[in-house]
Amino acid sequence: MKIGKGKGISNYVIIILIIFVFAVLIANKQIIQESFFNSDNKRYSVEYYYMDTCGHCVEFNNSGIWEKLNNIAWVNVTLKKYNRSEHLERVKLLDISSFPTIIVIDKSVNNDTIIASFEEERTYEKLYNFIKNYD
């Protein structure tokens, strides 16, 4: 009988568990980031909803406008980006049916309430001015 025979198996189990935990963390990256950076203290959330198969969404995503706006240090506004396929429950909850969609959520109430929807051409200047109304 060899002593320590089971240690090799337990090491594999630990490694597999670590890989599993890491995969779960990666899969929930956006939720975790929002929790750690606590964007809930801001009153408004400007949310962009898109689909990978939507031509207008792909064009807007490639423009870099949303990322440029997200780099601004807004005081009362948090910018969020949601892929429809990854956040289907939220899309259904907010009754979003067309893409791309950019909305403003009032976070000061218990339920997420849409208070505005961006309906203009998606240029940097127009989006900046729209967001600035809530900052």
Secondary structure by P-SEA (a helix, b strand, c coil): cccccaaaaaaaaaaaaaaaaaaaaaaaaaaaaaaaaccccccccbbbbbbcccaaaaaaaaaaaaaaaaacccccbbbbbbcccccaaaaaaacccccccccccccccccccccccccccccaaaaaaaaaaac
